Amino acid sequence: MPEPELRFAGTLESFFYDRVAQGKTGSSLPTEVGAYVVHMLADHVRRTSVAGRTAGPLALQYLAAREQQGARRAQALRAVGDRALFIAGVVPHSVDRTPVDLRYVRSLGTSAYRQIGEPAVFRTLAATFEAAAEAISEATDSCPDGDLLALYERWQKYGDRRDEQRLGAAGVVLVRGKRDVLQ
């Protein structure tokens, strides 16, 4: 079966710019971080193998990047940071059944960005990594706003804070500490 084709008017960058700018978190990101996130997302859509499971363990990629020198080191650290940011923002539940958790992925991404000297956007990304991941999540969330049952089921399964906030904003009262109770 042929792969479905993504069609829309404009560029991938314009699509992601609109999605990030519409999000609550994306609109509050520093301008250079928002622009970086938009271009990173578009690049990952064009090169899907960059963040996939076939790319190997993120920790090994990070260790290999640290062993590089000069521009190659910066490029390799950027690839680690970008992959960690993509995982944390787009597919955070992909680490659920792995030996690592999302905090670990975030810490690798933050550390990778922090070690890149110039341009300064990488230091800003390191400082705002979690907010950037949240902006990506808001921009790429596949759960339709009107499908509260699907949102609740996802919250029940993963306990994600974003899903809890969205349910609360929709008027659903959840009992704290018990993901299986809905009032």
Backbone torsions as a table, in degrees:
resi	resn	phi	psi	omega
1	MET	NA	129.4	179.9
2	PRO	-67.9	149.4	179.4
3	GLU	-69.1	142.2	177.4
4	PRO	-64.7	148.8	-178.0
5	GLU	-103.6	132.8	178.2
6	LEU	-85.3	124.3	-179.6
7	ARG	-129.6	133.1	174.2
8	PHE	-162.2	161.7	179.2
9	ALA	-80.5	135.2	177.8
10	GLY	101.4	-162.6	-177.8
11	THR	-105.3	166.5	174.4
12	LEU	-60.6	-39.1	179.1
13	GLU	-60.9	-43.4	-179.7
14	SER	-67.9	-36.1	176.9
15	PHE	-61.4	-51.3	-178.7
16	PHE	-69.9	-32.0	176.7
17	TYR	-60.3	-47.1	179.1
18	ASP	-61.2	-44.1	-178.0
19	ARG	-66.0	-43.2	-179.4
20	VAL	-68.9	-43.2	-178.1
21	ALA	-65.3	-30.3	-180.0
22	GLN	-75.3	-20.9	-177.5
23	GLY	-76.4	151.3	179.6
24	LYS	-61.9	-45.9	-177.9
25	THR	-75.9	-40.8	-177.8
26	GLY	-60.4	-37.3	-178.9
27	SER	-71.2	-17.1	179.9
28	SER	-100.3	-1.3	177.6
29	LEU	-69.8	150.4	170.8
30	PRO	-55.9	144.1	-174.5
31	THR	-52.8	-45.2	-177.2
32	GLU	-67.8	-31.8	177.4
33	VAL	-71.6	-42.6	176.8
34	GLY	-59.0	-43.9	178.7
35	ALA	-64.5	-41.8	179.5
36	TYR	-62.8	-44.4	-179.9
37	VAL	-59.8	-44.5	179.7
38	VAL	-59.0	-48.4	-178.5
39	HIS	-69.5	-35.6	177.9
40	MET	-64.5	-43.3	178.2
41	LEU	-62.2	-45.4	179.3
42	ALA	-61.2	-40.7	178.9
43	ASP	-64.6	-40.4	179.8
44	HIS	-69.1	-29.9	175.5
45	VAL	-68.7	-38.3	179.8
46	ARG	-72.3	-31.8	-177.0
47	ARG	-123.8	76.5	-172.6
48	THR	-65.3	-22.6	-178.3
49	SER	-74.1	-12.7	-176.2
50	VAL	-63.9	-40.0	-174.9
51	ALA	-108.1	-2.2	-175.5
52	GLY	-73.3	172.6	-179.6
53	ARG	-64.5	-20.8	179.7
54	THR	-75.5	-7.0	-179.2
55	ALA	-78.1	-5.7	179.6
56	GLY	87.6	170.8	-177.7
57	PRO	-63.2	135.7	-179.4
58	LEU	-61.8	-38.6	-179.1
59	ALA	-63.2	-40.6	178.0
60	LEU	-68.3	-36.7	176.1
61	GLN	-62.6	-41.0	179.0
62	TYR	-64.1	-46.5	179.6
63	LEU	-62.8	-40.8	177.9
64	ALA	-65.3	-37.5	179.1
65	ALA	-64.3	-40.2	-179.3
66	ARG	-66.3	-23.7	179.7
67	GLU	-81.2	-14.3	-179.5
68	GLN	-72.7	167.0	179.3
69	GLN	-123.8	149.5	172.1
70	GLY	61.3	-136.0	-176.7
71	ALA	-64.8	-33.3	178.3
72	ARG	-64.1	-37.0	178.5
73	ARG	-64.3	-47.8	179.7
74	ALA	-60.9	-42.4	180.0
75	GLN	-64.9	-41.6	-179.2
76	ALA	-69.9	-39.3	177.0
77	LEU	-66.0	-37.6	177.2
78	ARG	-62.7	-41.3	179.1
79	ALA	-62.0	-39.4	177.6
80	VAL	-65.3	-48.4	179.8
81	GLY	-59.4	-44.4	-180.0
82	ASP	-64.0	-42.5	-179.8
83	ARG	-65.5	-42.4	178.5
84	ALA	-64.4	-40.1	178.8
85	LEU	-65.3	-41.2	177.5
86	PHE	-62.6	-46.7	179.9
87	ILE	-61.7	-48.0	-177.9
88	ALA	-64.2	-31.8	-177.0
89	GLY	-93.3	-39.1	-173.1
90	VAL	-98.3	-44.8	-174.4
91	VAL	-130.0	55.8	-176.6
92	PRO	-62.2	-26.2	-178.1
93	HIS	-81.3	-3.1	178.7
94	SER	-69.1	-16.6	178.9
95	VAL	-96.2	2.7	-175.8
96	ASP	-56.8	-39.6	-176.9
97	ARG	-109.0	37.1	178.1
98	THR	-120.6	168.0	179.8
99	PRO	-70.2	-11.3	-179.1
100	VAL	-109.0	162.9	176.2
101	ASP	-119.3	178.1	-175.8
102	LEU	-64.6	-34.1	176.9
103	ARG	-59.7	-39.0	179.5
104	TYR	-65.5	-44.7	178.2
105	VAL	-60.2	-45.4	178.9
106	ARG	-62.1	-41.0	-178.4
107	SER	-67.3	-37.0	176.2
108	LEU	-64.6	-43.2	179.6
109	GLY	-64.5	-45.1	178.7
110	THR	-60.8	-45.9	-179.7
111	SER	-63.9	-41.5	179.3
112	ALA	-62.1	-47.9	179.2
113	TYR	-63.4	-39.1	-177.6
114	ARG	-63.3	-31.0	-176.6
115	GLN	-80.8	-8.3	178.2
116	ILE	-85.8	123.9	-176.1
117	GLY	-69.3	-61.6	-176.8
118	GLU	-129.3	152.1	-3.2
119	PRO	-73.7	166.2	-174.4
120	ALA	-63.8	-18.3	-179.0
121	VAL	-57.7	-29.0	-178.6
122	PHE	-72.1	-35.4	174.4
123	ARG	-66.0	-39.5	178.0
124	THR	-66.2	-40.1	176.5
125	LEU	-61.8	-41.2	178.6
126	ALA	-61.4	-40.3	-178.3
127	ALA	-73.8	-25.4	-176.5
128	THR	-118.6	25.4	-174.1
129	PHE	-54.5	-48.7	-176.6
130	GLU	-64.1	-41.1	178.4
131	ALA	-66.1	-38.4	178.0
132	ALA	-64.9	-41.3	177.3
133	ALA	-63.4	-39.2	178.2
134	GLU	-64.6	-41.5	178.3
135	ALA	-62.7	-40.3	177.4
136	ILE	-64.5	-43.5	179.5
137	SER	-59.8	-45.0	178.4
138	GLU	-62.5	-37.7	-176.9
139	ALA	-74.4	-26.9	-173.9
140	THR	-114.6	4.3	-177.3
141	ASP	-58.6	126.2	-176.3
142	SER	-93.0	-3.5	-179.4
143	CYS	-82.2	116.6	-179.4
144	PRO	-60.0	141.6	-178.1
145	ASP	-58.2	-33.1	-176.6
146	GLY	-82.2	-9.4	-175.8
147	ASP	-95.1	75.7	-177.3
148	LEU	-65.5	-33.0	-180.0
149	LEU	-65.0	-45.1	178.3
150	ALA	-63.3	-39.4	178.4
151	LEU	-64.3	-44.2	178.4
152	TYR	-63.0	-44.3	-179.9
153	GLU	-62.5	-39.0	177.8
154	ARG	-67.2	-40.5	177.6
155	TRP	-63.6	-41.6	-179.9
156	GLN	-62.4	-38.3	-177.7
157	LYS	-75.1	-42.8	-171.9
158	TYR	-111.1	-19.9	-179.2
159	GLY	67.1	28.2	-176.9
160	ASP	-67.9	132.4	-179.1
161	ARG	-60.6	-38.4	179.5
162	ARG	-61.9	-44.2	179.3
163	ASP	-64.0	-39.7	177.6
164	GLU	-60.7	-42.3	179.4
165	GLN	-66.3	-41.3	179.5
166	ARG	-65.5	-39.3	177.4
167	LEU	-64.5	-43.0	177.9
168	GLY	-61.1	-42.1	179.0
169	ALA	-64.6	-26.8	179.0
170	ALA	-86.7	0.2	177.4
171	GLY	94.9	6.1	178.7
172	VAL	-84.4	127.6	179.9
173	VAL	-98.3	121.0	179.9
174	LEU	-109.6	143.4	177.4
175	VAL	-85.2	119.8	-178.7
176	ARG	-60.3	138.4	177.6
177	GLY	85.7	-9.7	179.9
178	LYS	-132.5	98.3	-177.9
179	ARG	-71.5	-14.5	-176.1
180	ASP	-95.4	8.4	-178.7
181	VAL	-114.7	125.7	178.5
182	LEU	-122.2	130.5	179.5
183	GLN	-108.4	NA	NA
